[in-house]
Amino acid sequence: MVSIIVAIAQNGTIGDKNSLLWHIKEDMRFFRTTTSGHAVVMGRKTFESLGSKPLPKRTNIVITRQNVEFEGALTAHSLEEAIRLAEGDEEIFIIGGAQIYAEALKVADRMYITHVERSYEGDTSFPEIDYTQWTLTAVERHERGEEYESPFEFRTYDRK
Ligand SMILES: NC(=O)c1ccc[n+]([C@@H]2O[C@H](COP(=O)([O-])OP(=O)(O)OC[C@H]3O[C@@H](n4cnc5c(N)ncnc54)[C@H](OP(=O)(O)O)[C@@H]3O)[C@@H](O)[C@H]2O)c1
């Protein structure tokens, strides 16, 4: 199964200047526990946004058009190749960014979306989602975080 995992602001933004726009402890924890032990697939820019260090306890796969290697990660030259490299993992996580999400939306079976109920100015947005193709299967609402003042909701969508 291929799953997208992403946090999206009310106005669709997911990042700015190659970094995240918010820090929500609960979301970081959700991301870590959901993806740990699995393969995580990301674009070269997202890998750089993580300090070019692999996420621990996960098989990191970085997608690039360049002929380069990344320390601690496998390299793929397309999303299809990345998914092939992760074969055997029962849930492969596509962790961004926007370019990779745009391709993954066509093939993903599931999406874990953290809907951040606040708008943020940013240079990177999640592609438009056709929600008629997805069934909402889980919702967990937080009126605020331990250190974050706006509401956010963890939602799981499965492809119809
Ligand atoms: N809110 C969230 O949940 C979340 C999650 C992840 C990332 N983000 C944010 O998203 C932003 C980064 O997203 P982005 O869209 O700019 O970059 P990205 O998708 O992370 O990486 C783009 C790079 O991936 C490679 N690539 C893309 N399509 C490819 C293809 N078809 N074949 C081979 N390689 C391909 C290219 O690398 P080369 O240039 O090396 O060829 C391209 O420059 C950052 O601000 C980050 O913080 C947010």
Ligand as a Chemical Component Dictionary entry (heavy atoms), coordinates in Angstrom:
data_LIG
# 
_chem_comp.id                   LIG 
_chem_comp.type                 NON-POLYMER 
_chem_comp.pdbx_formal_charge   0 
_chem_comp.three_letter_code    LIG 
# 
loop_
_chem_comp_atom.comp_id 
_chem_comp_atom.atom_id 
_chem_comp_atom.alt_atom_id 
_chem_comp_atom.type_symbol 
_chem_comp_atom.charge 
_chem_comp_atom.model_Cartn_x 
_chem_comp_atom.model_Cartn_y 
_chem_comp_atom.model_Cartn_z 
_chem_comp_atom.pdbx_ordinal 
LIG N1  N1  N 0  3.690  20.200 5.350   1  
LIG C1  C1  C 0  4.185  19.020 5.050   2  
LIG O1  O1  O 0  3.665  17.992 5.486   3  
LIG C2  C2  C 0  5.417  18.927 4.179   4  
LIG C3  C3  C 0  5.966  17.679 3.882   5  
LIG C4  C4  C 0  7.101  17.615 3.055   6  
LIG C5  C5  C 0  7.649  18.788 2.543   7  
LIG N2  N2  N 1  7.072  19.988 2.850   8  
LIG C6  C6  C 0  7.617  21.243 2.312   9  
LIG O2  O2  O 0  7.588  21.171 0.877   10 
LIG C7  C7  C 0  8.649  21.972 0.360   11 
LIG C8  C8  C 0  9.468  21.152 -0.621  12 
LIG O3  O3  O 0  8.630  20.727 -1.692  13 
LIG P1  P1  P 0  9.053  20.922 -3.232  14 
LIG O4  O4  O 0  7.862  20.587 -4.069  15 
LIG O5  O5  O -1 9.702  22.250 -3.378  16 
LIG O6  O6  O 0  10.226 19.854 -3.431  17 
LIG P2  P2  P 0  10.274 18.234 -3.318  18 
LIG O7  O7  O 0  9.054  17.652 -3.959  19 
LIG O8  O8  O 0  10.623 17.825 -1.943  20 
LIG O9  O9  O 0  11.576 17.926 -4.204  21 
LIG C9  C9  C 0  11.623 18.339 -5.545  22 
LIG C10 C10 C 0  12.762 17.638 -6.221  23 
LIG O10 O10 O 0  12.458 16.248 -6.368  24 
LIG C11 C11 C 0  13.014 15.766 -7.573  25 
LIG N3  N3  N 0  11.916 15.336 -8.462  26 
LIG C12 C12 C 0  10.645 15.829 -8.536  27 
LIG N4  N4  N 0  9.934  15.164 -9.457  28 
LIG C13 C13 C 0  10.768 14.232 -9.982  29 
LIG C14 C14 C 0  10.640 13.226 -10.984 30 
LIG N5  N5  N 0  9.482  13.056 -11.648 31 
LIG N6  N6  N 0  11.688 12.455 -11.279 32 
LIG C15 C15 C 0  12.873 12.599 -10.630 33 
LIG N7  N7  N 0  13.070 13.535 -9.673  34 
LIG C16 C16 C 0  12.030 14.337 -9.358  35 
LIG C17 C17 C 0  13.804 16.914 -8.179  36 
LIG O11 O11 O 0  15.094 16.820 -7.609  37 
LIG P3  P3  P 0  16.447 17.340 -8.386  38 
LIG O12 O12 O 0  16.254 18.808 -8.522  39 
LIG O13 O13 O 0  17.554 16.919 -7.482  40 
LIG O14 O14 O 0  16.436 16.611 -9.705  41 
LIG C18 C18 C 0  13.061 18.126 -7.622  42 
LIG O15 O15 O 0  13.839 19.310 -7.611  43 
LIG C19 C19 C 0  9.441  22.457 1.574   44 
LIG O16 O16 O 0  8.997  23.761 1.944   45 
LIG C20 C20 C 0  9.073  21.453 2.651   46 
LIG O17 O17 O 0  9.221  21.976 3.949   47 
LIG C21 C21 C 0  5.974  20.077 3.655   48 
# 
loop_
_chem_comp_bond.comp_id 
_chem_comp_bond.atom_id_1 
_chem_comp_bond.atom_id_2 
_chem_comp_bond.value_order 
_chem_comp_bond.pdbx_ordinal 
LIG N1  C1  SING 1  
LIG C1  O1  DOUB 2  
LIG C1  C2  SING 3  
LIG C2  C3  SING 4  
LIG C2  C21 DOUB 5  
LIG C3  C4  DOUB 6  
LIG C4  C5  SING 7  
LIG C5  N2  DOUB 8  
LIG N2  C6  SING 9  
LIG N2  C21 SING 10 
LIG C6  O2  SING 11 
LIG C6  C20 SING 12 
LIG O2  C7  SING 13 
LIG C7  C8  SING 14 
LIG C7  C19 SING 15 
LIG C8  O3  SING 16 
LIG O3  P1  SING 17 
LIG P1  O4  DOUB 18 
LIG P1  O5  SING 19 
LIG P1  O6  SING 20 
LIG O6  P2  SING 21 
LIG P2  O7  DOUB 22 
LIG P2  O8  SING 23 
LIG P2  O9  SING 24 
LIG O9  C9  SING 25 
LIG C9  C10 SING 26 
LIG C10 O10 SING 27 
LIG C10 C18 SING 28 
LIG O10 C11 SING 29 
LIG C11 N3  SING 30 
LIG C11 C17 SING 31 
LIG N3  C12 SING 32 
LIG N3  C16 SING 33 
LIG C12 N4  DOUB 34 
LIG N4  C13 SING 35 
LIG C13 C14 SING 36 
LIG C13 C16 DOUB 37 
LIG C14 N5  SING 38 
LIG C14 N6  DOUB 39 
LIG N6  C15 SING 40 
LIG C15 N7  DOUB 41 
LIG N7  C16 SING 42 
LIG C17 O11 SING 43 
LIG C17 C18 SING 44 
LIG O11 P3  SING 45 
LIG P3  O12 DOUB 46 
LIG P3  O13 SING 47 
LIG P3  O14 SING 48 
LIG C18 O15 SING 49 
LIG C19 O16 SING 50 
LIG C19 C20 SING 51 
LIG C20 O17 SING 52 
# 
